[in-house]
């Protein structure tokens, strides 16, 4: 195994880098959208202070925070992997044309996601495996697309891996008992049930080996079934972190939770384990929602953490 940090190798033109290689795995960043969020810092990260954001302004401005408006910036994206001859898609964004009554930022979208996927050389029929790190609306939206009046699987030849705890937790009859509540309204009906009914879903809990390079591990807190994907190949390591972190401020302030955590203490614990492992193993961290360069290497700084360097993905 490699004992010194090394930036991944890019396989895309220098003018616009969307693809890197780690060991034998090719990773492509597929953007659904990246824009200013309607949430100010005190809404997105309720226990953060203005001083926290000012203290880390050199890291956060302009890719992650707009000081003039106090608005945060977010990206919604998938990580498309080619590993052991298969095409694997990690998370599927918010999807087009879906009604989210309490989440207008994700309601009735009309993005070029499938075109962006095609630009990466991937058609929906090419995808062998879809991994939903958890079942929030902005991670399962492109599980399906509208055909006539029906929601049908977008990736008809894929197996969809879903964490069993989330499959149970987010059933519509349970929403009134959840923190996110109606924020996940309609998600089961338009983005989960259609792929279950098509016989494409495999559920898992605890851990799940995808192939010789990739394995899923439970990381509960954000949701009961939240998970991360570990990559180990050719001496390189990475972790696809899902929503264990939502913003770059959480690198230096890992105690900060977003407003979307179902279990605040468990979310902090899972985040701490993730950071510690990544720092100790020179692993690239690839969260679901970071704009800018989108991924980074992390290091220990005293009792906390810092960013060693950003991945070579082009900024968005």
Secondary structure, 3 states (H helix, E strand, C coil): CCCCCCCCEECCCCCCCCEEEECCEEEEEEEEEEEEEEEEHHHHCCCCCHHHHHHCHHHHCCCCEECCCCEEEEEEEEEEEEECCEEEEECCCCCCCCCCCCCHHHCCCCCCHHHHHHHCCCCHHHCCEEEECCCCHHHHHHHEEEECCEEEECCCCCEEEEEHHHHHHCCHHHHHHCCCHHHHCCHHHHHHHHHHHCCCEEEECCEEECCCCEEEEECCCCCCCCEEEEEEECCEEEEEEECCCCCCHHHHCCCCCCCCCCCHHHHHHHHHHHHHHHHHCCCEEEECCCCCCCCEEEEEECCEEEEEEECCCCCC
